[in-house]
Amino acid sequence: MSENVLFFEKVGALLPPVNYSAITFDDLDHPRLVAIYSLYWEISIVFSTGLFCFMLHMIITKSSKEMSDYKWYLVHQLTWSYIFDVYLGLWKPVPLWPFYIGYSAGIFSNVTANLVTLQLVILMLIIVGMGLSIYASVVHRYVQASPFSTFYTYYSVLRYRVAFMVILYATVALILCIPVIVTIPSQGELKSALTTNYEIMEALFELHPSIFGYDTAIQKLSVVYIFVEVLLFVGVILSIILLYLNFLRILRKNRPNLSEATYKMQIMLFRTLFIQLGSAVVLLILPIMLALILTMSGWKQVSSFSLIAISFTGLHAATDFFITTYFIKSYREHVKSLVFKLLRKFGIKISLEQTSVFGPATVSSAIK
């Protein structure tokens, strides 16, 4: 244990010391940028809601027969992405980094006292739902690639599947939420600790009553947190690659037991899922991790940068919708037909030879 502590202390020593006293009010509070940020989220909610309703209708009504079960996994996955986008849009979190605090410019803007913890708990619950929805889709694709396995026999029983996912969700949610609830200081304690040491904090707490977070003493622990985050990030990347390669191995092994159409469909659906995982890493994990690293280094402008980083996460739901539409033939064909109808109303005619631009040829023929 002492060796681990010593290791993290050495890593922390490589970082420049953060002079919190040198940080000014203007370094933290950016009213004009926050106003633009809030407007961005308002537009994002409207745009995402329109896309989500369209996708929901399309997935339920336009999925091919071979996707009779998997379409509900897509609905489950896209619903969590949409909920995440809407929650961020309503919450509008504004970090005041490099201090480890933030406030809400949205629905929680006037929340005070211990209710401020609720903001983080809701976020954790949604993140767990997003993660497990992707996990459920991955497992489903794996099982479908090996329909004669013993695991498939148990997996095909719906009540076992549902019970397992509910228990898994509750377990992961408790593991993530309990430490947050237990360790985060009350707003009174946080205000007392920060205003005692930093003059600018008095004005910030008056201006933003929903401030929540941790004292600057947590900066030492942030080294451990970032180190774990980097390991998890690398682990996620490697696991995604290994999962994809192993899926291809299993699929090729069971190819004699699958029809050509089913085989191509499995490749198409898992490829789509693989790309969705990649977009989640790029749009959700990378921006926030970069902002946290800059916070740990004490960069004064990180509070404004963090607003841009969080804004990037708002692109995830829309990206998820577009990936699903582009790489799954039945959805792509439906969107293509709608586009052609719209163009014809404006007197624009498109020949069939031009339709290849709407999707990759290797995937277009996946389901005939």
N, C-alpha and C positions, 0 to 999 in steps of 0.2 A: 504493500500500500504506500509506504513512504517513498519507494522508488518511483511510483507513478506520480505522486505529488511533486517530487523533485524534477521529473521529466517535464511536467506542465509548467513548473516555475521557470525552467530553462527556456521553454518555448515562449512564455510570457515575457521573459527578459529581452527577447529579440524585438519586441514591439516597442515603439516609442511611448514614453509615459504621456498620459492624457492630462493636460492642464485644464481642468474644468473651470477654474476661476477666470481663465482668459476668454472663455466663451461668452459672447454678448447676447442680448435679447434678440437682436436682428439676425444673429447666426441661427437661431432656433425658430423664430416666428416669421412666417412668410404669408401674410394674409392674401396677397394677390395670387400667389401660386396655389394656395389652398382653395381659393375661389374657382380657379381654373380646374383644379383637381376635382372639386365637388361637382362642377358642371360636367366634366368628363364622365363621372360615375352616373349622373342622372341620364345622360345620353346612352351610356353603356347598358343600363338596366332596360331601357325601352328597346334598344336594338337586340339585346339578348332575349328578351321576352318574346319579341316577334319571331326570332329565329327558333327559339325553343318550341313555341306553339306549332310552327311550320314543321319542324323536325319530328315532333311527337306525332302529329297527324300522318306524316309521310312514313315513319317507321311502322306505325300500327297498320296502316292501310295499304302500303306499297311494298312491303317485304315479300320476298319470294317464299314459296312453300318450304324450301330447304331451311329457311331461317325462322321457322315457326316458333321455336323456343328461344333462339339467340336474340331475337328482336327485343324481348323483354329485358335481357341483360343490357342491350344498348339503351333502352329507355331508362333503366336503373342508373346506368353510368352517366348519361347525359343529364338526367334530373339532378344528380348530385353536383355536377359541374355548374348547372344553372343556379342551384341554391347557393353555392359558394359565391358565384358572381353577384347574385342579388344581395346576399348578406354584406359583402364588402361594399357594394354600392349604397346600401342603406346605412351601414356603419361609418364608412369613410374614415378609416383610421389614419391619424396623422402622427407619425413618430417624431419625437423631439430628440433624436440622436445627435451627438454621441452620448447624451444622458440616456439611461435605459428606461425612458418613459414615453408616453404618447397620450393622445386624447382622441375623442370622436368628434368629427365635424358633421355627423349625421344624426341618427335617431337616438344615440346615447349622449348627445352633447350636454345635456343637463343632468345626467345621472351622477349621483355623488355617493359617498360612504362606501360600504362594502359591496354595493351592487356593481361597482366598476369591474369586479372580477368576472361578472356574468359575460362581459364582452369577449373575454378570452376563452371561457368555457364553451360558449356557443361556437366560436371559431374552431376549437379542438374537435367538437362533436361533428362538425361539417367536414373537417379534414379527414377524420376517421372514416366517415361515410364515403368520401371520394376515393380514398385509398382502397377500401374494401370492395367498392363497386368495380374497380379495375381488377382487383384480385379475383373476384367472382367471375369476371369475364375471361380472365386468363385460365383459371381452373376449368371452366366450361369448355374452352377450346381444347385444352389438353385432354380432357375426358372424351370429347367427341372424336379425337384423333385415334383413340384406342377403345372402340365400342365393345370389345370382347373381354376386357379386363375385369378382374374382381371388383376393383374400385368403382367401375362404371355401374355395376349391379346395385351398389349402395347409393351411389350418386343419383341414380335415376329415380330414387324414392324422394318425392318432393318434400315431405315433412322432415326428413333427415337433413336435406339441404338447407331448408329455412331455419331449422333449429340450430344447426352449426353456425350459420352466418349471424344469427341473433346473438348467440353466446360469444362468438368471436368479436362482434362489434362492441358488446357490453364490456368485455375484458379489456380490449385495447383502449376504449374510451376511458375506463377507470384508471388504467395505467398512466395515461397522458393527463387526465384532468385532476386527479388527486394531488400530484406534486404542485401543480399550478395553484390550486385552492389553498394548499397548506403553506406554501412558501411565499406567495405574493403578500407583501405587507398591506395593512389597511391604508386607506387614503389618508387618514389622520397621521399615522406613523410616517408615511412617505413624505407628506407635506412638512411635518416637523423636522425630519432628517435633512431634507433638501433646502428648505428655507433658512435653516440655521447656518448652513455652510455656504450657500450661494444666494446672493441678493436678488438676482434676476428671477428666482423661482417664485417669489411672492407675487409678482405681477402675472406670471404665467398661470399660477393656480387661480388667481382672481379672474383672469380672462377665459380660462378653460377649466370649468369645474369637474369635467369628467376625466381628468388626468389619472392615469394608473401606471404601474410599473415597479421598478426596483431602485434602490439607492445605488450610488456610484460604487459602493463597496463590492458590488457584484462583478465589477470589471475583471477581477482576478478569476472568478469562476467562468467568465465568458470565454477564456482561453480553452477551457475544457469543453465548453459547449460547442465552440466553432470546430475544434478538433474532431469531436464526435460527429458533427454535421458533415464535415469533409469526408470522414470515413463512410458515413451513411450514403453520401452522394456517390462516391466511388463504388460502393457496394451495390447501389441501385443500378448504376450503369452496367457493371459487370453482370449482375443477375439478369438484367433485361437481355443482354447479348447471349448469355448462356441459356436462358429460357427459350429464346428464339431458335437457337441452334439445336437444342434438345427436342423442341417441338418438331422441327423438320426431320430429325432422326426418327422420332416415333411415327410420324406421318408416313415416311418412306417405308418403314418397317411394316406398317399396316396397310400399305397401298393395295396389295392384292385383295384385301377384304373390302375395299371402298370402290365405289363407281368413279369414273373419271370426273363427272360433274361434282360429286361430293368432295373428291380430292382437291380439285381446283378451288372450290368454295372455301374449304378449310384454309388453304394457303392465302386466299384473298382476305378472309376475315381476320386471321391472325396477323397478317401483314398490316392491316388497318389498325389493329390493337397495338401492335409494336410501334407504329408511327404516332399513335395517340400518347403512348407512354413517353416517347421522345419529346413530344410537344409539351407534356406536363413538366418534364425535367427542365426544358429551356425556358418556359414561361412562368413556372411556379417556383422552382427550387433555385435556379441560378441567380435571378435578380435579387431575391431576398438574402441569399447567402453572401452575395457581393456586398450588399448594404450592411450586413452584420460584420463582415470583415473590415469594412471602412469604419464602422462604428467602433470596433475594438482598437483600431489604430488611432482614433481620436480626431479624424478629419472633420473640420468645422462645418463644411457644407453638406455633410451626410444627411442632415434632416431634409434638405430640398431634394437631394438625390433619391432618398428613400421614397418620396412621393412618386417619382418617375418609376422606380422599381415596382412599387405596389400597383401602379397603373398598368404595368405590363401584365400582371396576373389577371387583369380584367379581360385580356385578349384570349384567355384559355378556353372559356366556354364557346366563344364564336369559332375559334380554331378547331375545337373538338367537333363542332357541328359540320364545318366545312370538310374536315378530313373524312368523316363518316360518309358524307354525301359524295365526295370525289372518288373514294376507293371502293365503294360498294355499288355494283352495277345497277341494281334495281332502283336505287335512289338517284344515281347519276342520270339514268334514263328518264326518270320522272321529272327531274329538274330541267333536263335538256328539252323535254317536250313542252314544259311551261315557258321556257325561254323562247322556243320557236313560235309558240302561239302568240306571245307578246310581240315578237318581232314582226310576225305576219300582220298584226293589227296596225303596225306602223308602215306596212307596205314593203317590208324587207324580206326577201326570200333567200333561204340558205339551202344549198344542195346537200344530199346525204354524204357526199365525199368530204365535206367540211366538218362533219361531226366528230372526227377523231380527236379534235383539240379538247374535247370535254373529258377525256380520261385516258389512262395508259392502256395500250393495246393488250398488254399481257394480262391485265385484270379485267378488261372489258369482256373477254370471252370466258370468264370464269364460270358464269351461269348462263346457260343457253335457254 
